[in-house]
Amino acid sequence: MTITLKIVGMHCGGCVRSVEKVAQALDGVSNVSVSLENAELTADVASPDRIDALKSAIEDCGFEVTGAPA
């Protein structure tokens, strides 16, 4: 399933790379794309439990995930 998460706190390309890196490192998460302009991450997740793991990983690296996944 493909999801989109809104991310608060990204200000530069380094922030985008940090979010991409942490998301791509998770098992069951693929096709990660992060947009600084739209302040969002789009990714394919293997199962719903991967969404919570993805949110936690992003928040652990200093960013805020807002709203429910679309």
PDB file of N, CA, C and O in Angstrom:
ATOM      1  N   MET A   1       0.838  -1.161   0.000  1.00  0.00           N
ATOM      2  CA  MET A   1       0.000   0.000   0.000  1.00  0.00           C
ATOM      3  C   MET A   1       0.889   1.232   0.000  1.00  0.00           C
ATOM      4  O   MET A   1       1.929   1.256   0.658  1.00  0.00           O
ATOM      5  N   THR A   2       0.485   2.237  -0.727  1.00  0.00           N
ATOM      6  CA  THR A   2       1.232   3.491  -0.802  1.00  0.00           C
ATOM      7  C   THR A   2       0.618   4.486   0.167  1.00  0.00           C
ATOM      8  O   THR A   2      -0.599   4.671   0.197  1.00  0.00           O
ATOM      9  N   ILE A   3       1.469   5.124   0.958  1.00  0.00           N
ATOM     10  CA  ILE A   3       0.998   6.117   1.925  1.00  0.00           C
ATOM     11  C   ILE A   3       1.750   7.428   1.731  1.00  0.00           C
ATOM     12  O   ILE A   3       2.836   7.459   1.151  1.00  0.00           O
ATOM     13  N   THR A   4       1.154   8.505   2.224  1.00  0.00           N
ATOM     14  CA  THR A   4       1.792   9.813   2.242  1.00  0.00           C
ATOM     15  C   THR A   4       1.681  10.351   3.656  1.00  0.00           C
ATOM     16  O   THR A   4       0.603  10.358   4.250  1.00  0.00           O
ATOM     17  N   LEU A   5       2.809  10.801   4.185  1.00  0.00           N
ATOM     18  CA  LEU A   5       2.855  11.383   5.522  1.00  0.00           C
ATOM     19  C   LEU A   5       3.319  12.833   5.424  1.00  0.00           C
ATOM     20  O   LEU A   5       4.278  13.131   4.713  1.00  0.00           O
ATOM     21  N   LYS A   6       2.653  13.724   6.125  1.00  0.00           N
ATOM     22  CA  LYS A   6       3.085  15.118   6.223  1.00  0.00           C
ATOM     23  C   LYS A   6       4.169  15.209   7.288  1.00  0.00           C
ATOM     24  O   LYS A   6       4.034  14.641   8.371  1.00  0.00           O
ATOM     25  N   ILE A   7       5.241  15.925   6.977  1.00  0.00           N
ATOM     26  CA  ILE A   7       6.378  16.035   7.890  1.00  0.00           C
ATOM     27  C   ILE A   7       6.666  17.503   8.162  1.00  0.00           C
ATOM     28  O   ILE A   7       6.806  18.306   7.239  1.00  0.00           O
ATOM     29  N   VAL A   8       6.752  17.836   9.437  1.00  0.00           N
ATOM     30  CA  VAL A   8       7.049  19.206   9.862  1.00  0.00           C
ATOM     31  C   VAL A   8       8.495  19.263  10.330  1.00  0.00           C
ATOM     32  O   VAL A   8       8.964  18.376  11.043  1.00  0.00           O
ATOM     33  N   GLY A   9       9.198  20.315   9.921  1.00  0.00           N
ATOM     34  CA  GLY A   9      10.548  20.537  10.425  1.00  0.00           C
ATOM     35  C   GLY A   9      11.651  20.364   9.399  1.00  0.00           C
ATOM     36  O   GLY A   9      12.824  20.568   9.713  1.00  0.00           O
ATOM     37  N   MET A  10      11.294  19.988   8.174  1.00  0.00           N
ATOM     38  CA  MET A  10      12.324  19.878   7.129  1.00  0.00           C
ATOM     39  C   MET A  10      12.563  21.269   6.540  1.00  0.00           C
ATOM     40  O   MET A  10      11.625  21.956   6.136  1.00  0.00           O
ATOM     41  N   HIS A  11      13.851  21.673   6.498  1.00  0.00           N
ATOM     42  CA  HIS A  11      14.174  23.011   6.023  1.00  0.00           C
ATOM     43  C   HIS A  11      15.179  23.034   4.876  1.00  0.00           C
ATOM     44  O   HIS A  11      15.411  24.083   4.275  1.00  0.00           O
ATOM     45  N   CYS A  12      15.783  21.867   4.567  1.00  0.00           N
ATOM     46  CA  CYS A  12      16.832  21.868   3.557  1.00  0.00           C
ATOM     47  C   CYS A  12      17.000  20.472   2.956  1.00  0.00           C
ATOM     48  O   CYS A  12      16.335  19.521   3.365  1.00  0.00           O
ATOM     49  N   GLY A  13      17.876  20.374   2.006  1.00  0.00           N
ATOM     50  CA  GLY A  13      18.156  19.090   1.374  1.00  0.00           C
ATOM     51  C   GLY A  13      18.729  18.068   2.343  1.00  0.00           C
ATOM     52  O   GLY A  13      18.493  16.869   2.190  1.00  0.00           O
ATOM     53  N   GLY A  14      19.475  18.523   3.333  1.00  0.00           N
ATOM     54  CA  GLY A  14      20.014  17.621   4.342  1.00  0.00           C
ATOM     55  C   GLY A  14      18.903  16.971   5.153  1.00  0.00           C
ATOM     56  O   GLY A  14      18.977  15.791   5.495  1.00  0.00           O
ATOM     57  N   CYS A  15      17.874  17.753   5.455  1.00  0.00           N
ATOM     58  CA  CYS A  15      16.716  17.209   6.170  1.00  0.00           C
ATOM     59  C   CYS A  15      16.036  16.129   5.330  1.00  0.00           C
ATOM     60  O   CYS A  15      15.668  15.071   5.841  1.00  0.00           O
ATOM     61  N   VAL A  16      15.874  16.407   4.047  1.00  0.00           N
ATOM     62  CA  VAL A  16      15.249  15.441   3.136  1.00  0.00           C
ATOM     63  C   VAL A  16      16.061  14.149   3.123  1.00  0.00           C
ATOM     64  O   VAL A  16      15.500  13.058   3.220  1.00  0.00           O
ATOM     65  N   ARG A  17      17.373  14.271   3.004  1.00  0.00           N
ATOM     66  CA  ARG A  17      18.227  13.079   2.978  1.00  0.00           C
ATOM     67  C   ARG A  17      18.145  12.294   4.281  1.00  0.00           C
ATOM     68  O   ARG A  17      18.170  11.063   4.267  1.00  0.00           O
ATOM     69  N   SER A  18      18.047  13.000   5.410  1.00  0.00           N
ATOM     70  CA  SER A  18      17.926  12.321   6.706  1.00  0.00           C
ATOM     71  C   SER A  18      16.640  11.505   6.782  1.00  0.00           C
ATOM     72  O   SER A  18      16.652  10.360   7.234  1.00  0.00           O
ATOM     73  N   VAL A  19      15.537  12.093   6.342  1.00  0.00           N
ATOM     74  CA  VAL A  19      14.252  11.398   6.366  1.00  0.00           C
ATOM     75  C   VAL A  19      14.277  10.217   5.397  1.00  0.00           C
ATOM     76  O   VAL A  19      13.820   9.125   5.736  1.00  0.00           O
ATOM     77  N   GLU A  20      14.811  10.433   4.194  1.00  0.00           N
ATOM     78  CA  GLU A  20      14.908   9.338   3.213  1.00  0.00           C
ATOM     79  C   GLU A  20      15.738   8.189   3.767  1.00  0.00           C
ATOM     80  O   GLU A  20      15.353   7.026   3.646  1.00  0.00           O
ATOM     81  N   LYS A  21      16.862   8.508   4.368  1.00  0.00           N
ATOM     82  CA  LYS A  21      17.764   7.477   4.870  1.00  0.00           C
ATOM     83  C   LYS A  21      17.101   6.625   5.942  1.00  0.00           C
ATOM     84  O   LYS A  21      17.182   5.397   5.901  1.00  0.00           O
ATOM     85  N   VAL A  22      16.452   7.264   6.891  1.00  0.00           N
ATOM     86  CA  VAL A  22      15.833   6.516   7.983  1.00  0.00           C
ATOM     87  C   VAL A  22      14.648   5.689   7.461  1.00  0.00           C
ATOM     88  O   VAL A  22      14.417   4.579   7.940  1.00  0.00           O
ATOM     89  N   ALA A  23      13.908   6.212   6.500  1.00  0.00           N
ATOM     90  CA  ALA A  23      12.766   5.480   5.945  1.00  0.00           C
ATOM     91  C   ALA A  23      13.229   4.283   5.124  1.00  0.00           C
ATOM     92  O   ALA A  23      12.658   3.198   5.229  1.00  0.00           O
ATOM     93  N   GLN A  24      14.256   4.476   4.311  1.00  0.00           N
ATOM     94  CA  GLN A  24      14.748   3.398   3.456  1.00  0.00           C
ATOM     95  C   GLN A  24      15.394   2.274   4.261  1.00  0.00           C
ATOM     96  O   GLN A  24      15.502   1.148   3.776  1.00  0.00           O
ATOM     97  N   ALA A  25      15.820   2.569   5.482  1.00  0.00           N
ATOM     98  CA  ALA A  25      16.475   1.557   6.315  1.00  0.00           C
ATOM     99  C   ALA A  25      15.479   0.586   6.960  1.00  0.00           C
ATOM    100  O   ALA A  25      15.873  -0.458   7.479  1.00  0.00           O
ATOM    101  N   LEU A  26      14.206   0.930   6.926  1.00  0.00           N
ATOM    102  CA  LEU A  26      13.197   0.086   7.578  1.00  0.00           C
ATOM    103  C   LEU A  26      12.779  -1.075   6.676  1.00  0.00           C
ATOM    104  O   LEU A  26      12.531  -0.892   5.484  1.00  0.00           O
ATOM    105  N   ASP A  27      12.704  -2.257   7.256  1.00  0.00           N
ATOM    106  CA  ASP A  27      12.167  -3.412   6.541  1.00  0.00           C
ATOM    107  C   ASP A  27      10.693  -3.159   6.243  1.00  0.00           C
ATOM    108  O   ASP A  27       9.972  -2.613   7.078  1.00  0.00           O
ATOM    109  N   GLY A  28      10.252  -3.552   5.062  1.00  0.00           N
ATOM    110  CA  GLY A  28       8.847  -3.409   4.696  1.00  0.00           C
ATOM    111  C   GLY A  28       8.475  -2.034   4.197  1.00  0.00           C
ATOM    112  O   GLY A  28       7.294  -1.749   3.998  1.00  0.00           O
ATOM    113  N   VAL A  29       9.470  -1.164   3.990  1.00  0.00           N
ATOM    114  CA  VAL A  29       9.228   0.176   3.449  1.00  0.00           C
ATOM    115  C   VAL A  29      10.075   0.310   2.185  1.00  0.00           C
ATOM    116  O   VAL A  29      11.281   0.066   2.209  1.00  0.00           O
ATOM    117  N   SER A  30       9.435   0.702   1.080  1.00  0.00           N
ATOM    118  CA  SER A  30      10.156   0.822  -0.188  1.00  0.00           C
ATOM    119  C   SER A  30       9.632   2.003  -0.994  1.00  0.00           C
ATOM    120  O   SER A  30       8.645   2.639  -0.620  1.00  0.00           O
ATOM    121  N   ASN A  31      10.301   2.284  -2.095  1.00  0.00           N
ATOM    122  CA  ASN A  31       9.903   3.372  -3.011  1.00  0.00           C
ATOM    123  C   ASN A  31       9.684   4.685  -2.261  1.00  0.00           C
ATOM    124  O   ASN A  31       8.665   5.354  -2.431  1.00  0.00           O
ATOM    125  N   VAL A  32      10.655   5.034  -1.436  1.00  0.00           N
ATOM    126  CA  VAL A  32      10.564   6.236  -0.603  1.00  0.00           C
ATOM    127  C   VAL A  32      10.862   7.472  -1.446  1.00  0.00           C
ATOM    128  O   VAL A  32      11.847   7.523  -2.182  1.00  0.00           O
ATOM    129  N   SER A  33       9.984   8.464  -1.319  1.00  0.00           N
ATOM    130  CA  SER A  33      10.181   9.750  -1.976  1.00  0.00           C
ATOM    131  C   SER A  33       9.833  10.837  -0.968  1.00  0.00           C
ATOM    132  O   SER A  33       8.754  10.813  -0.376  1.00  0.00           O
ATOM    133  N   VAL A  34      10.747  11.796  -0.768  1.00  0.00           N
ATOM    134  CA  VAL A  34      10.519  12.872   0.185  1.00  0.00           C
ATOM    135  C   VAL A  34      10.546  14.195  -0.565  1.00  0.00           C
ATOM    136  O   VAL A  34      11.466  14.462  -1.338  1.00  0.00           O
ATOM    137  N   SER A  35       9.534  15.018  -0.332  1.00  0.00           N
ATOM    138  CA  SER A  35       9.431  16.322  -0.982  1.00  0.00           C
ATOM    139  C   SER A  35       9.573  17.427   0.049  1.00  0.00           C
ATOM    140  O   SER A  35       8.758  17.540   0.964  1.00  0.00           O
ATOM    141  N   LEU A  36      10.610  18.243  -0.102  1.00  0.00           N
ATOM    142  CA  LEU A  36      10.788  19.401   0.766  1.00  0.00           C
ATOM    143  C   LEU A  36       9.691  20.421   0.480  1.00  0.00           C
ATOM    144  O   LEU A  36       9.120  20.997   1.406  1.00  0.00           O
ATOM    145  N   GLU A  37       9.398  20.642  -0.783  1.00  0.00           N
ATOM    146  CA  GLU A  37       8.395  21.621  -1.210  1.00  0.00           C
ATOM    147  C   GLU A  37       7.013  21.310  -0.641  1.00  0.00           C
ATOM    148  O   GLU A  37       6.308  22.213  -0.193  1.00  0.00           O
ATOM    149  N   ASN A  38       6.627  20.037  -0.656  1.00  0.00           N
ATOM    150  CA  ASN A  38       5.304  19.636  -0.159  1.00  0.00           C
ATOM    151  C   ASN A  38       5.325  19.197   1.299  1.00  0.00           C
ATOM    152  O   ASN A  38       4.278  18.914   1.880  1.00  0.00           O
ATOM    153  N   ALA A  39       6.510  19.139   1.888  1.00  0.00           N
ATOM    154  CA  ALA A  39       6.690  18.706   3.283  1.00  0.00           C
ATOM    155  C   ALA A  39       6.027  17.355   3.520  1.00  0.00           C
ATOM    156  O   ALA A  39       5.238  17.186   4.449  1.00  0.00           O
ATOM    157  N   GLU A  40       6.365  16.392   2.656  1.00  0.00           N
ATOM    158  CA  GLU A  40       5.757  15.075   2.805  1.00  0.00           C
ATOM    159  C   GLU A  40       6.660  13.959   2.315  1.00  0.00           C
ATOM    160  O   GLU A  40       7.595  14.166   1.542  1.00  0.00           O
ATOM    161  N   LEU A  41       6.340  12.769   2.798  1.00  0.00           N
ATOM    162  CA  LEU A  41       7.012  11.546   2.393  1.00  0.00           C
ATOM    163  C   LEU A  41       5.959  10.635   1.781  1.00  0.00           C
ATOM    164  O   LEU A  41       4.861  10.492   2.319  1.00  0.00           O
ATOM    165  N   THR A  42       6.295  10.030   0.673  1.00  0.00           N
ATOM    166  CA  THR A  42       5.447   9.013   0.061  1.00  0.00           C
ATOM    167  C   THR A  42       6.264   7.732   0.002  1.00  0.00           C
ATOM    168  O   THR A  42       7.433   7.751  -0.383  1.00  0.00           O
ATOM    169  N   ALA A  43       5.645   6.619   0.383  1.00  0.00           N
ATOM    170  CA  ALA A  43       6.355   5.338   0.399  1.00  0.00           C
ATOM    171  C   ALA A  43       5.365   4.195   0.282  1.00  0.00           C
ATOM    172  O   ALA A  43       4.180   4.344   0.581  1.00  0.00           O
ATOM    173  N   ASP A  44       5.868   3.059  -0.156  1.00  0.00           N
ATOM    174  CA  ASP A  44       5.093   1.826  -0.144  1.00  0.00           C
ATOM    175  C   ASP A  44       5.427   1.099   1.155  1.00  0.00           C
ATOM    176  O   ASP A  44       6.598   0.955   1.509  1.00  0.00           O
ATOM    177  N   VAL A  45       4.401   0.645   1.860  1.00  0.00           N
ATOM    178  CA  VAL A  45       4.607  -0.117   3.085  1.00  0.00           C
ATOM    179  C   VAL A  45       3.978  -1.492   2.926  1.00  0.00           C
ATOM    180  O   VAL A  45       2.909  -1.637   2.334  1.00  0.00           O
ATOM    181  N   ALA A  46       4.657  -2.494   3.462  1.00  0.00           N
ATOM    182  CA  ALA A  46       4.215  -3.879   3.305  1.00  0.00           C
ATOM    183  C   ALA A  46       2.986  -4.195   4.147  1.00  0.00           C
ATOM    184  O   ALA A  46       2.177  -5.043   3.772  1.00  0.00           O
ATOM    185  N   SER A  47       2.840  -3.510   5.296  1.00  0.00           N
ATOM    186  CA  SER A  47       1.712  -3.778   6.178  1.00  0.00           C
ATOM    187  C   SER A  47       1.450  -2.544   7.044  1.00  0.00           C
ATOM    188  O   SER A  47       2.328  -1.694   7.193  1.00  0.00           O
ATOM    189  N   PRO A  48       0.240  -2.442   7.618  1.00  0.00           N
ATOM    190  CA  PRO A  48      -0.093  -1.263   8.433  1.00  0.00           C
ATOM    191  C   PRO A  48       0.841  -1.035   9.623  1.00  0.00           C
ATOM    192  O   PRO A  48       1.057   0.111  10.016  1.00  0.00           O
ATOM    193  N   ASP A  49       1.397  -2.096  10.201  1.00  0.00           N
ATOM    194  CA  ASP A  49       2.306  -1.891  11.334  1.00  0.00           C
ATOM    195  C   ASP A  49       3.583  -1.160  10.925  1.00  0.00           C
ATOM    196  O   ASP A  49       4.253  -0.566  11.770  1.00  0.00           O
ATOM    197  N   ARG A  50       3.920  -1.197   9.656  1.00  0.00           N
ATOM    198  CA  ARG A  50       5.101  -0.477   9.167  1.00  0.00           C
ATOM    199  C   ARG A  50       4.886   1.032   9.212  1.00  0.00           C
ATOM    200  O   ARG A  50       5.851   1.793   9.287  1.00  0.00           O
ATOM    201  N   ILE A  51       3.625   1.472   9.167  1.00  0.00           N
ATOM    202  CA  ILE A  51       3.330   2.910   9.229  1.00  0.00           C
ATOM    203  C   ILE A  51       3.776   3.459  10.572  1.00  0.00           C
ATOM    204  O   ILE A  51       4.436   4.497  10.630  1.00  0.00           O
ATOM    205  N   ASP A  52       3.421   2.770  11.655  1.00  0.00           N
ATOM    206  CA  ASP A  52       3.824   3.228  12.984  1.00  0.00           C
ATOM    207  C   ASP A  52       5.337   3.206  13.143  1.00  0.00           C
ATOM    208  O   ASP A  52       5.913   4.113  13.744  1.00  0.00           O
ATOM    209  N   ALA A  53       5.979   2.183  12.612  1.00  0.00           N
ATOM    210  CA  ALA A  53       7.442   2.108  12.678  1.00  0.00           C
ATOM    211  C   ALA A  53       8.073   3.260  11.892  1.00  0.00           C
ATOM    212  O   ALA A  53       9.066   3.844  12.326  1.00  0.00           O
ATOM    213  N   LEU A  54       7.496   3.577  10.748  1.00  0.00           N
ATOM    214  CA  LEU A  54       8.003   4.664   9.918  1.00  0.00           C
ATOM    215  C   LEU A  54       7.840   6.000  10.630  1.00  0.00           C
ATOM    216  O   LEU A  54       8.774   6.802  10.665  1.00  0.00           O
ATOM    217  N   LYS A  55       6.661   6.246  11.199  1.00  0.00           N
ATOM    218  CA  LYS A  55       6.433   7.484  11.941  1.00  0.00           C
ATOM    219  C   LYS A  55       7.435   7.615  13.091  1.00  0.00           C
ATOM    220  O   LYS A  55       8.028   8.677  13.281  1.00  0.00           O
ATOM    221  N   SER A  56       7.619   6.561  13.840  1.00  0.00           N
ATOM    222  CA  SER A  56       8.545   6.584  14.978  1.00  0.00           C
ATOM    223  C   SER A  56       9.966   6.880  14.529  1.00  0.00           C
ATOM    224  O   SER A  56      10.671   7.662  15.168  1.00  0.00           O
ATOM    225  N   ALA A  57      10.390   6.261  13.437  1.00  0.00           N
ATOM    226  CA  ALA A  57      11.748   6.470  12.931  1.00  0.00           C
ATOM    227  C   ALA A  57      11.962   7.922  12.505  1.00  0.00           C
ATOM    228  O   ALA A  57      13.015   8.505  12.765  1.00  0.00           O
ATOM    229  N   ILE A  58      10.959   8.498  11.852  1.00  0.00           N
ATOM    230  CA  ILE A  58      11.058   9.902  11.412  1.00  0.00           C
ATOM    231  C   ILE A  58      11.105  10.824  12.624  1.00  0.00           C
ATOM    232  O   ILE A  58      11.904  11.758  12.668  1.00  0.00           O
ATOM    233  N   GLU A  59      10.250  10.561  13.603  1.00  0.00           N
ATOM    234  CA  GLU A  59      10.234  11.399  14.801  1.00  0.00           C
ATOM    235  C   GLU A  59      11.513  11.245  15.607  1.00  0.00           C
ATOM    236  O   GLU A  59      11.976  12.207  16.220  1.00  0.00           O
ATOM    237  N   ASP A  60      12.091  10.049  15.616  1.00  0.00           N
ATOM    238  CA  ASP A  60      13.352   9.822  16.328  1.00  0.00           C
ATOM    239  C   ASP A  60      14.511  10.607  15.724  1.00  0.00           C
ATOM    240  O   ASP A  60      15.490  10.891  16.414  1.00  0.00           O
ATOM    241  N   CYS A  61      14.411  10.961  14.440  1.00  0.00           N
ATOM    242  CA  CYS A  61      15.499  11.750  13.845  1.00  0.00           C
ATOM    243  C   CYS A  61      15.193  13.252  13.867  1.00  0.00           C
ATOM    244  O   CYS A  61      15.875  14.036  13.207  1.00  0.00           O
ATOM    245  N   GLY A  62      14.153  13.654  14.637  1.00  0.00           N
ATOM    246  CA  GLY A  62      13.955  15.075  14.922  1.00  0.00           C
ATOM    247  C   GLY A  62      12.865  15.785  14.159  1.00  0.00           C
ATOM    248  O   GLY A  62      12.797  17.013  14.201  1.00  0.00           O
ATOM    249  N   PHE A  63      12.018  15.069  13.470  1.00  0.00           N
ATOM    250  CA  PHE A  63      10.951  15.697  12.707  1.00  0.00           C
ATOM    251  C   PHE A  63       9.599  15.277  13.269  1.00  0.00           C
ATOM    252  O   PHE A  63       9.509  14.294  14.004  1.00  0.00           O
ATOM    253  N   GLU A  64       8.551  16.014  12.929  1.00  0.00           N
ATOM    254  CA  GLU A  64       7.209  15.706  13.407  1.00  0.00           C
ATOM    255  C   GLU A  64       6.361  15.210  12.255  1.00  0.00           C
ATOM    256  O   GLU A  64       6.355  15.800  11.175  1.00  0.00           O
ATOM    257  N   VAL A  65       5.647  14.129  12.491  1.00  0.00           N
ATOM    258  CA  VAL A  65       4.712  13.589  11.505  1.00  0.00           C
ATOM    259  C   VAL A  65       3.321  14.025  11.944  1.00  0.00           C
ATOM    260  O   VAL A  65       2.913  13.750  13.072  1.00  0.00           O
ATOM    261  N   THR A  66       2.583  14.708  11.055  1.00  0.00           N
ATOM    262  CA  THR A  66       1.268  15.215  11.414  1.00  0.00           C
ATOM    263  C   THR A  66       0.180  14.546  10.607  1.00  0.00           C
ATOM    264  O   THR A  66       0.396  14.166   9.456  1.00  0.00           O
ATOM    265  N   GLY A  67      -0.979  14.403  11.199  1.00  0.00           N
ATOM    266  CA  GLY A  67      -2.136  13.847  10.511  1.00  0.00           C
ATOM    267  C   GLY A  67      -2.017  12.342  10.272  1.00  0.00           C
ATOM    268  O   GLY A  67      -0.983  11.723  10.524  1.00  0.00           O
ATOM    269  N   ALA A  68      -3.105  11.792   9.784  1.00  0.00           N
ATOM    270  CA  ALA A  68      -3.158  10.368   9.449  1.00  0.00           C
ATOM    271  C   ALA A  68      -2.566  10.147   8.076  1.00  0.00           C
ATOM    272  O   ALA A  68      -2.610  11.048   7.238  1.00  0.00           O
ATOM    273  N   PRO A  69      -2.011   8.969   7.820  1.00  0.00           N
ATOM    274  CA  PRO A  69      -1.472   8.692   6.488  1.00  0.00           C
ATOM    275  C   PRO A  69      -2.572   8.742   5.433  1.00  0.00           C
ATOM    276  O   PRO A  69      -3.694   8.293   5.666  1.00  0.00           O
ATOM    277  N   ALA A  70      -2.243   9.280   4.298  1.00  0.00           N
ATOM    278  CA  ALA A  70      -3.209   9.352   3.193  1.00  0.00           C
ATOM    279  C   ALA A  70      -2.962   8.206   2.237  1.00  0.00           C
ATOM    280  O   ALA A  70      -3.664   8.076   1.234  1.00  0.00           O
TER     281      ALA A  70
END
